[in-house]
């Protein structure tokens, strides 16, 4: 009799292991694409929109990162040479140096050199306007990146709502034959769009803040060089 009890325990353990293994296998055989397609056309459009937004966000970040890094270049010898040319009265050489040096600081100083001889207030205004224009160029498409960081999670939540509506619609259509698996698949589909939206939004948000911090460094650089240039113009008057 003891042998029979042990045999029953062994069979029960084997059946339980097979059931667990079957559940695990069933969980593993549900790829993400199936979750998306089960959400219908709405979920597919949401995921396609998020994919396009992610491509746009990555492109903007890389393109702006390269442009801002180039714009933040600074050469200490540049201002020293500008000061030397101005004190020696070689304005054409100073302007030529600015034209050969292709970055925002040089273009801003070039505008100031071309205004030498006019009132200092006019020179300062010209430099300030040129600096604002250079910053506008550096901040190009940053607003789009910020919009993606805020819109992507909302689009993901929209997909979640659509998925939940479809899940409850299937439950209503099933009548009394409500299956837990049916509800679980609908929730899976809804959550996938939420996760995708949050991932795209977080990536865009981090990228936007990184670029903004780099632009702020360029702002400080432009302000420092414009102040240094105005000090050079004041020196001959002393």
Helices and strands as residue ranges (DSSP letters): H 2-28, H 32-38, H 40-71, H 76-87, H 91-100, H 104-114, H 120-138, H 142-173, H 180-235
